[in-house]
Amino acid sequence: MGCSPSSRFEQVLPTTVPETTRMSESGPTTIVVLGASGDLAFKKTYPALFGLFANSFLPQTVKIVGYARSAIALPDFRARVSSKIKTTDQAALDKFLQLCTYVSGKYDDAPSFQNLNAFLEDVEGTKDPKGKTRVFYMALPPSVFIPASTGLKHWCYLGEGGKNRLVVEKPFGKDLASSQELGTALAANWKEEEIYRIDHYLGKEMVKSLMVLRFANVLFGAIWNRNHINNVQITFKEKFGTDGRGGYFDEFGIIRDIMQNHLLQVLTILAMDRPVTLSAEDVRNEKVKVLRAIKPLTLDETILGQYTASADKKEPGYLDDPTVPHGSTTPTYAAAVFKIHNERWEGVPFILKCGKALEESKVEIRVQFNDVAGNLYPSTVRNELVIRLQPKEAVYMKLMNKEPGLSTDLHVTELDLSYEKRYKDAKIPDAYESLILDCLKGDHSNFVRDDELELAWKIFTPLLHKIEGEKIQPELYQYGSRGPAAAQEFIERHGFQRDSSYKWVPHTPRL
């Protein structure tokens, strides 16, 4: 990792766990991408695998086998894979494509999986399972999770001496009952330690930095509680709408799509107590404790919205999408307040907000601290710690300072760790790269455990059933706006104080 000129003399701490970087599997490692002809595989899975390959993070023995229903000739398949990979290193891409093979088959057909297993044994060069690792990445629609995972276990599972890992993409059900059904079906064939429920937000650089920020700095360890923090916001905004995919989105809605998984996962890392060790189970145990301390959401703790056409009518509203059912009440915006009933956080609202077709695209955490006790300066505003997850990754602290010179006026400024400035030579990996590498290493720390998932659904299921059962009408907001008008009053009611005079400007590196 490079560093800026101003940091040449700073101490670089050696890693204590070198095995957490490059892989050293000695036996054959095969990554099987199920759903290899779909958008998720082409846009996310294969580019992430190439990123790992190009930086020498894949095992030297690795083979990548695509599996899907479509009958595609291998040259055509490789051409489609390469079409979504952005690189100037053509030689590396050519070598990567030679690792990629493809076989077609069904997801609910025993002979298809028998054929896949024979293909894998041929690629691996041996039928002996000893020393082998197979990673089955299910980039599949939820409707085939169960038959595909069952077929893999019955016909492609490595026996004694081999390692098997099953990667499952969200959504993990639509509510508590459907999630439990999926969990029961997976548990019938796969051990919990073999299952990797992937939530790509847990692979984002800034999310993975949260624990370091909290537990490796005495400053934040001392103030990370209800005695110093007034409220916490976790915000997800997208500038675009459903863009013709409203039919898929309408089945799930913004709460399932973003809040129940991505934002809730970030909340648990922010709120958890210090784990005993950094082992996966110790970390996830602390996250589970947070979820157990949160009561199920209610409608009066929630704001729902749905976007209409933009003011200039150039951007259509949600209901203008021909793939969206007529009169749909599915929310495209949601804000909800979570209360964590434990000693650390009692009384501190955690406000989660997410929406489409808003005024900007960003994901950030905003920790607002209490007012200064016995304040001598009446014009002060609250300190805030802001962690920008994307874009323009940064950590900055808003604080008060005197205007330079003879004036005694105060103004808001910041201590700013902008990654583009401080780590300008560093490449921040894609979240999928990070998580696939974790899976290859057998590290569950950034994956969702079964009890964690169940508790998350318990928090959201009553609200989701009420919204859908009673067809709760969301508040309308204009495409390109900040969201429903009621949202601002909602967050202020829960303690947030907005300072409209200050706006953080992401640092732009000099060329």
C-alpha positions as CSV (number, residue, x, y, z in Angstrom):
1,M,0.0,0.0,0.0
2,G,1.4,3.4,-0.9
3,C,1.3,6.5,1.3
4,S,1.3,10.2,0.7
5,P,4.6,12.1,0.9
6,S,3.7,13.6,4.2
7,S,3.5,10.2,5.8
8,R,6.9,8.8,4.7
9,F,8.2,8.6,8.2
10,E,5.2,7.2,9.9
11,Q,5.5,3.8,11.5
12,V,4.1,0.9,9.5
13,L,2.9,-1.8,11.8
14,P,3.7,-5.4,10.8
15,T,0.8,-7.8,10.4
16,T,0.6,-10.5,13.0
17,V,-1.5,-12.8,10.7
18,P,0.2,-13.0,7.3
19,E,-2.1,-16.0,6.4
20,T,-5.0,-13.5,6.1
21,T,-3.6,-12.2,2.8
22,R,-2.5,-14.6,0.0
23,M,-3.9,-18.1,-0.2
24,S,-1.8,-21.1,0.4
25,E,-4.2,-24.0,-0.3
26,S,-2.0,-27.0,-1.4
27,G,-4.7,-29.1,-2.9
28,P,-7.1,-28.3,-5.8
29,T,-9.4,-25.4,-5.2
30,T,-12.5,-25.2,-7.4
31,I,-15.0,-22.3,-7.3
32,V,-18.3,-23.2,-8.8
33,V,-20.4,-20.2,-9.8
34,L,-24.1,-21.4,-10.0
35,G,-26.2,-19.0,-12.1
36,A,-23.1,-18.2,-14.1
37,S,-25.1,-16.8,-17.0
38,G,-26.9,-14.2,-14.9
39,D,-26.3,-10.5,-14.3
40,L,-25.0,-11.0,-10.7
41,A,-22.3,-13.4,-11.8
42,F,-21.2,-11.3,-14.8
43,K,-21.4,-7.9,-13.0
44,K,-20.1,-8.9,-9.5
45,T,-18.8,-12.4,-9.1
46,Y,-16.5,-12.8,-12.0
47,P,-15.0,-9.3,-11.8
48,A,-14.3,-9.9,-8.1
49,L,-12.6,-13.2,-8.9
50,F,-10.5,-11.5,-11.5
51,G,-9.5,-8.8,-9.1
52,L,-8.3,-11.4,-6.6
53,F,-6.5,-13.3,-9.4
54,A,-4.8,-10.2,-10.8
55,N,-3.5,-9.4,-7.3
56,S,-2.3,-13.0,-6.6
57,F,-4.9,-13.6,-3.9
58,L,-6.4,-16.8,-5.4
59,P,-4.8,-20.2,-4.7
60,Q,-2.4,-21.2,-7.5
61,T,-4.4,-24.4,-8.0
62,V,-7.7,-22.6,-8.5
63,K,-10.2,-23.5,-11.2
64,I,-13.4,-21.6,-11.8
65,V,-16.4,-23.5,-13.2
66,G,-19.6,-21.7,-14.3
67,Y,-22.9,-23.6,-14.1
68,A,-26.3,-22.5,-15.4
69,R,-29.2,-23.7,-17.4
70,S,-28.2,-21.8,-20.6
71,A,-26.4,-23.7,-23.3
72,I,-23.4,-21.5,-24.0
73,A,-20.3,-22.4,-26.0
74,L,-17.1,-21.8,-23.9
75,P,-15.6,-19.1,-26.2
76,D,-18.9,-17.2,-26.0
77,F,-19.1,-17.6,-22.2
78,R,-15.5,-16.3,-21.8
79,A,-16.3,-13.4,-24.0
80,R,-19.3,-12.5,-21.8
81,V,-17.2,-12.8,-18.7
82,S,-14.5,-10.5,-20.1
83,S,-17.1,-7.9,-21.3
84,K,-17.8,-6.8,-17.6
85,I,-14.2,-6.8,-16.4
86,K,-12.5,-3.4,-16.6
87,T,-8.7,-3.8,-16.9
88,T,-5.8,-2.6,-18.9
89,D,-3.8,-5.8,-18.2
90,Q,-4.9,-7.9,-21.1
91,A,-2.3,-10.6,-20.3
92,A,-3.8,-11.1,-16.8
93,L,-7.3,-11.2,-18.2
94,D,-6.3,-13.8,-20.8
95,K,-4.7,-16.0,-18.1
96,F,-7.8,-15.6,-15.9
97,L,-10.2,-16.6,-18.7
98,Q,-8.2,-19.8,-19.2
99,L,-9.2,-20.7,-15.6
100,C,-12.8,-20.2,-16.4
101,T,-14.8,-23.1,-17.8
102,Y,-18.5,-23.7,-18.1
103,V,-21.1,-26.5,-18.0
104,S,-24.8,-26.3,-18.4
105,G,-27.4,-28.1,-16.3
106,K,-30.6,-27.8,-14.3
107,Y,-31.0,-26.9,-10.7
108,D,-33.5,-29.6,-9.7
109,D,-32.2,-32.5,-11.7
110,A,-30.0,-35.3,-10.3
111,P,-28.3,-36.2,-13.7
112,S,-27.4,-32.6,-14.2
113,F,-25.5,-32.5,-10.8
114,Q,-24.0,-35.9,-11.5
115,N,-22.7,-34.5,-14.8
116,L,-21.4,-31.4,-12.9
117,N,-19.5,-33.6,-10.4
118,A,-17.9,-35.5,-13.2
119,F,-16.9,-32.3,-14.8
120,L,-15.4,-31.0,-11.5
121,E,-13.4,-34.2,-11.0
122,D,-12.0,-33.9,-14.6
123,V,-11.0,-30.3,-13.9
124,E,-9.5,-31.2,-10.6
125,G,-7.6,-34.1,-12.1
126,T,-8.6,-36.6,-9.4
127,K,-11.6,-38.3,-7.8
128,D,-10.0,-38.4,-4.4
129,P,-11.6,-35.7,-2.2
130,K,-8.6,-35.5,0.1
131,G,-7.0,-32.1,0.1
132,K,-9.6,-30.6,-2.2
133,T,-11.7,-27.5,-1.6
134,R,-14.9,-26.7,-3.4
135,V,-16.6,-23.3,-3.0
136,F,-20.2,-23.3,-4.4
137,Y,-21.2,-19.7,-5.0
138,M,-25.0,-19.6,-5.5
139,A,-25.6,-16.4,-7.6
140,L,-29.2,-17.6,-8.0
141,P,-32.7,-16.4,-7.6
142,P,-34.2,-17.5,-4.2
143,S,-36.7,-19.8,-5.8
144,V,-33.9,-22.3,-6.6
145,F,-31.8,-22.0,-3.4
146,I,-33.3,-25.1,-1.9
147,P,-33.2,-27.5,-4.9
148,A,-29.7,-26.3,-5.9
149,S,-28.2,-26.7,-2.5
150,T,-29.8,-30.1,-2.1
151,G,-28.4,-31.3,-5.5
152,L,-25.0,-30.0,-4.6
153,K,-24.9,-31.9,-1.3
154,H,-26.2,-35.2,-2.8
155,W,-24.0,-35.2,-5.9
156,C,-21.1,-32.7,-5.7
157,Y,-20.2,-32.7,-2.0
158,L,-16.6,-33.7,-1.2
159,G,-16.3,-36.6,1.3
160,E,-13.8,-37.1,4.1
161,G,-10.6,-35.1,3.6
162,G,-12.3,-32.4,1.5
163,K,-13.6,-29.0,2.3
164,N,-17.0,-27.7,1.2
165,R,-18.3,-24.1,1.3
166,L,-21.7,-22.9,0.2
167,V,-22.1,-19.2,-0.5
168,V,-25.7,-17.9,-0.4
169,E,-26.7,-14.5,-1.8
170,K,-29.5,-12.5,-0.2
171,P,-32.4,-12.3,0.0
172,F,-32.5,-14.8,2.8
173,G,-36.3,-15.1,2.7
174,K,-39.0,-12.5,2.8
175,D,-40.0,-12.7,6.4
176,L,-39.3,-14.8,9.5
177,A,-41.3,-17.9,8.3
178,S,-39.7,-18.0,4.8
179,S,-36.3,-17.4,6.3
180,Q,-36.7,-20.3,8.7
181,E,-37.9,-22.5,5.9
182,L,-34.8,-21.7,3.9
183,G,-32.6,-22.2,7.0
184,T,-34.1,-25.6,7.8
185,A,-33.6,-26.8,4.2
186,L,-30.0,-25.7,4.2
187,A,-29.3,-27.1,7.7
188,A,-30.6,-30.5,6.5
189,N,-27.7,-30.9,4.1
190,W,-25.0,-28.4,5.2
191,K,-23.3,-27.7,8.5
192,E,-23.5,-24.1,9.7
193,E,-19.8,-23.7,9.4
194,E,-20.0,-24.6,5.7
195,I,-22.6,-21.9,5.0
196,Y,-21.6,-18.3,4.1
197,R,-24.5,-16.0,3.9
198,I,-23.1,-13.1,2.0
199,D,-24.1,-9.5,2.6
200,H,-21.8,-7.4,0.4
201,Y,-21.9,-4.4,2.8
202,L,-19.9,-6.4,5.3
203,G,-17.1,-6.5,2.7
204,K,-16.9,-2.8,2.2
205,E,-13.6,-1.2,3.2
206,M,-15.1,1.3,5.6
207,V,-17.4,-1.2,7.3
208,K,-14.5,-3.5,7.9
209,S,-12.7,-0.5,9.4
210,L,-15.4,0.1,11.9
211,M,-14.1,-2.4,14.5
212,V,-10.6,-1.0,14.2
213,L,-11.8,2.6,14.6
214,R,-13.8,1.6,17.7
215,F,-11.6,-0.9,19.4
216,A,-8.0,0.2,18.5
217,N,-8.5,3.9,19.5
218,V,-8.8,4.8,23.2
219,L,-10.7,8.0,22.3
220,F,-13.7,6.3,20.7
221,G,-13.7,3.5,23.3
222,A,-14.2,6.1,26.0
223,I,-17.0,8.0,24.5
224,W,-18.9,5.3,22.7
225,N,-22.0,5.2,24.9
226,R,-25.2,6.9,25.9
227,N,-23.3,9.3,28.2
228,H,-21.7,11.1,25.2
229,I,-23.7,10.1,22.1
230,N,-27.1,11.7,21.5
231,N,-28.2,9.9,18.3
232,V,-26.8,7.8,15.4
233,Q,-27.9,7.9,11.8
234,I,-27.1,5.4,9.1
235,T,-28.1,6.7,5.7
236,F,-28.3,5.0,2.3
237,K,-29.3,7.2,-0.7
238,E,-29.5,6.4,-4.4
239,K,-30.0,9.1,-7.1
240,F,-31.7,6.6,-9.5
241,G,-35.0,4.8,-9.3
242,T,-35.8,1.2,-10.3
243,D,-34.8,1.8,-13.9
244,G,-37.2,-0.8,-15.4
245,R,-36.5,-3.4,-12.6
246,G,-39.5,-2.3,-10.6
247,G,-41.2,-5.7,-11.0
248,Y,-38.4,-7.4,-9.1
249,F,-38.0,-4.5,-6.6
250,D,-41.8,-4.5,-5.9
251,E,-41.6,-8.0,-4.6
252,F,-39.3,-7.0,-1.8
253,G,-39.3,-3.2,-1.3
254,I,-36.7,-0.9,0.2
255,I,-36.9,-2.3,3.8
256,R,-36.1,-5.8,2.7
257,D,-33.7,-4.7,0.0
258,I,-31.5,-2.4,2.1
259,M,-32.6,-1.8,5.7
260,Q,-33.2,-5.4,7.0
261,N,-29.8,-6.6,5.9
262,H,-27.2,-3.9,4.9
263,L,-28.0,-1.1,7.3
264,L,-28.9,-3.4,10.2
265,Q,-25.6,-5.2,9.8
266,V,-23.8,-1.8,10.1
267,L,-25.8,-1.0,13.2
268,T,-24.7,-4.1,14.9
269,I,-21.1,-3.4,14.3
270,L,-21.5,0.2,15.5
271,A,-23.4,-0.9,18.7
272,M,-21.7,-4.1,19.7
273,D,-19.5,-4.5,22.8
274,R,-15.9,-5.4,22.4
275,P,-15.6,-9.1,21.5
276,V,-13.3,-11.3,23.6
277,T,-11.2,-12.1,20.5
278,L,-11.4,-11.4,16.8
279,S,-12.6,-14.9,16.0
280,A,-15.7,-15.1,13.9
281,E,-17.8,-16.6,16.6
282,D,-16.8,-14.1,19.2
283,V,-17.5,-11.2,16.9
284,R,-20.9,-12.6,15.8
285,N,-21.8,-13.4,19.4
286,E,-21.6,-9.7,20.2
287,K,-23.6,-8.7,17.1
288,V,-26.3,-11.2,18.2
289,K,-26.5,-9.6,21.7
290,V,-27.3,-6.2,20.0
291,L,-30.1,-7.7,18.0
292,R,-31.6,-9.4,21.1
293,A,-31.8,-6.0,22.8
294,I,-33.9,-4.5,19.9
295,K,-37.7,-4.8,20.1
296,P,-39.7,-5.4,16.9
297,L,-40.3,-2.3,14.8
298,T,-43.8,-0.6,14.9
299,L,-45.4,1.6,12.3
300,D,-45.2,4.7,14.5
301,E,-41.4,4.3,14.6
302,T,-41.3,4.3,10.8
303,I,-41.7,6.7,7.8
304,L,-42.5,5.3,4.4
305,G,-42.2,7.0,1.1
306,Q,-42.7,6.4,-2.6
307,Y,-41.2,8.5,-5.4
308,T,-43.2,10.3,-8.1
309,A,-41.9,11.9,-11.3
310,S,-39.2,14.5,-11.2
311,A,-40.2,18.2,-11.2
312,D,-39.2,18.5,-14.9
313,K,-41.0,15.2,-15.7
314,K,-37.8,13.8,-17.3
315,E,-37.6,11.0,-14.7
316,P,-40.6,8.8,-14.2
317,G,-42.3,8.0,-10.9
318,Y,-42.2,4.5,-9.4
319,L,-45.8,3.8,-10.5
320,D,-44.9,4.9,-14.1
321,D,-42.6,1.9,-14.4
322,P,-44.6,-0.6,-16.6
323,T,-43.1,-3.5,-14.6
324,V,-44.6,-2.2,-11.3
325,P,-48.1,-3.5,-10.4
326,H,-50.8,-0.8,-10.8
327,G,-51.5,1.0,-7.6
328,S,-48.5,-0.6,-5.7
329,T,-48.0,0.7,-2.2
330,T,-44.4,-0.7,-2.0
331,P,-42.2,1.9,-0.3
332,T,-39.1,3.1,-2.1
333,Y,-38.0,5.1,1.0
334,A,-38.0,4.2,4.6
335,A,-36.8,5.7,7.9
336,A,-37.0,3.9,11.2
337,V,-35.8,4.4,14.7
338,F,-34.2,1.5,16.6
339,K,-33.8,1.5,20.4
340,I,-31.2,-0.8,21.9
341,H,-32.2,-1.7,25.4
342,N,-28.9,-2.3,27.2
343,E,-26.6,-0.4,29.5
344,R,-24.5,1.1,26.8
345,W,-27.3,2.5,24.5
346,E,-30.5,2.9,26.5
347,G,-32.2,6.0,25.3
348,V,-30.0,6.6,22.2
349,P,-32.0,6.4,18.9
350,F,-30.4,4.7,16.0
351,I,-32.1,6.1,12.9
352,L,-31.8,4.1,9.7
353,K,-32.8,5.8,6.4
354,C,-32.7,4.4,2.9
355,G,-34.3,5.5,-0.3
356,K,-34.2,5.6,-4.1
357,A,-34.5,8.5,-6.5
358,L,-33.1,11.0,-4.0
359,E,-31.0,14.1,-4.5
360,E,-27.6,12.3,-4.2
361,S,-26.0,8.9,-3.9
362,K,-24.2,8.2,-0.7
363,V,-23.9,5.9,2.3
364,E,-22.7,7.2,5.6
365,I,-22.8,6.9,9.3
366,R,-23.4,10.1,11.4
367,V,-22.7,9.9,15.1
368,Q,-24.0,13.1,16.8
369,F,-22.7,13.8,20.3
370,N,-24.4,15.5,23.2
371,D,-24.4,19.2,23.7
372,V,-21.5,20.7,25.7
373,A,-22.4,20.9,29.4
374,G,-22.1,24.4,30.8
375,N,-21.3,25.7,27.3
376,L,-19.5,29.1,27.3
377,Y,-20.2,29.7,23.6
378,P,-23.8,30.0,22.6
379,S,-23.2,29.7,18.9
380,T,-21.8,26.2,19.0
381,V,-23.3,23.2,17.2
382,R,-22.9,19.6,18.2
383,N,-19.8,17.6,17.4
384,E,-20.3,14.8,14.8
385,L,-18.3,11.8,13.7
386,V,-19.1,11.0,10.1
387,I,-18.0,7.8,8.4
388,R,-18.5,8.0,4.7
389,L,-18.9,4.4,3.3
390,Q,-19.3,5.5,-0.3
391,P,-18.5,7.3,-2.5
392,K,-15.3,9.2,-1.5
393,E,-14.5,7.0,1.5
394,A,-13.7,9.2,4.5
395,V,-13.8,9.6,8.3
396,Y,-14.2,13.2,9.5
397,M,-15.0,14.8,12.8
398,K,-17.0,18.0,12.9
399,L,-15.9,20.4,15.7
400,M,-15.9,24.0,16.6
401,N,-12.9,26.3,16.2
402,K,-12.2,30.1,16.4
403,E,-12.0,32.0,13.1
404,P,-8.3,32.8,12.5
405,G,-7.2,36.3,13.1
406,L,-8.5,39.1,15.4
407,S,-12.1,37.9,15.2
408,T,-13.6,36.0,18.1
409,D,-16.2,34.3,16.0
410,L,-16.6,30.6,16.0
411,H,-17.1,28.3,13.0
412,V,-17.5,24.7,12.2
413,T,-14.5,22.8,10.8
414,E,-13.4,19.2,10.6
415,L,-10.6,16.8,11.3
416,D,-10.6,15.0,7.9
417,L,-9.3,11.6,6.9
418,S,-10.2,11.5,3.3
419,Y,-9.0,8.2,1.8
420,E,-8.3,9.7,-1.6
421,K,-5.9,12.1,0.1
422,R,-4.3,10.0,2.8
423,Y,-4.2,6.7,0.8
424,K,-4.0,8.1,-2.7
425,D,-1.9,5.1,-4.0
426,A,-4.1,2.5,-2.3
427,K,-6.6,0.4,-4.2
428,I,-9.7,-0.2,-2.2
429,P,-11.0,-3.6,-3.1
430,D,-14.5,-4.3,-4.2
431,A,-16.7,-5.7,-1.4
432,Y,-17.2,-9.0,-3.3
433,E,-13.4,-9.4,-3.6
434,S,-13.0,-9.1,0.1
435,L,-15.8,-11.5,1.0
436,I,-14.8,-14.1,-1.6
437,L,-11.3,-14.0,-0.1
438,D,-12.7,-14.4,3.4
439,C,-14.7,-17.4,2.2
440,L,-11.6,-19.0,0.6
441,K,-9.8,-18.6,3.9
442,G,-12.7,-20.1,5.9
443,D,-13.2,-16.8,7.8
444,H,-16.9,-16.3,8.8
445,S,-16.4,-13.0,10.6
446,N,-18.1,-11.0,7.8
447,F,-20.9,-13.4,7.0
448,V,-24.3,-13.7,8.6
449,R,-24.9,-16.5,11.1
450,D,-28.2,-18.4,11.3
451,D,-29.3,-17.0,14.7
452,E,-28.3,-13.5,13.6
453,L,-30.5,-13.8,10.6
454,E,-33.5,-15.1,12.6
455,L,-33.3,-12.2,15.1
456,A,-33.1,-9.7,12.3
457,W,-36.3,-11.0,10.8
458,K,-38.0,-11.0,14.2
459,I,-37.4,-7.2,14.4
460,F,-38.9,-6.5,10.9
461,T,-41.5,-9.2,10.2
462,P,-44.4,-7.7,12.2
463,L,-43.9,-4.3,10.5
464,L,-43.6,-5.8,7.0
465,H,-46.8,-7.9,7.5
466,K,-48.7,-4.8,8.7
467,I,-47.5,-2.6,5.8
468,E,-48.4,-5.3,3.2
469,G,-51.5,-6.7,4.9
470,E,-53.1,-3.3,5.4
471,K,-51.6,-1.7,2.2
472,I,-50.2,1.2,4.2
473,Q,-50.0,4.2,1.8
474,P,-46.5,5.6,1.6
475,E,-46.0,9.4,1.6
476,L,-45.2,10.6,-1.9
477,Y,-41.9,12.5,-2.7
478,Q,-40.5,13.9,-5.9
479,Y,-37.7,12.2,-7.8
480,G,-34.5,14.0,-7.0
481,S,-35.7,15.4,-3.6
482,R,-34.5,14.6,-0.1
483,G,-37.4,12.2,0.4
484,P,-40.7,12.5,2.2
485,A,-41.4,15.8,3.9
486,A,-42.2,13.9,7.2
487,A,-38.7,12.4,7.3
488,Q,-37.0,15.6,8.5
489,E,-39.4,16.1,11.3
490,F,-39.1,12.4,12.2
491,I,-35.3,12.5,12.7
492,E,-35.5,15.9,14.5
493,R,-38.2,14.4,16.8
494,H,-35.6,11.8,17.8
495,G,-33.0,14.2,18.7
496,F,-31.0,15.0,15.6
497,Q,-30.0,18.7,15.1
498,R,-29.2,19.7,11.6
499,D,-26.5,22.4,10.9
500,S,-27.5,23.8,7.6
501,S,-24.5,26.2,7.6
502,Y,-21.9,23.5,7.1
503,K,-21.3,21.2,4.2
504,W,-18.4,18.7,4.0
505,V,-16.7,18.8,0.6
506,P,-14.9,15.6,-0.4
507,H,-11.2,16.2,-0.9
508,T,-10.0,16.2,-4.6
509,P,-6.4,15.1,-4.9
510,R,-4.0,17.3,-6.9
511,L,-3.0,15.8,-10.2
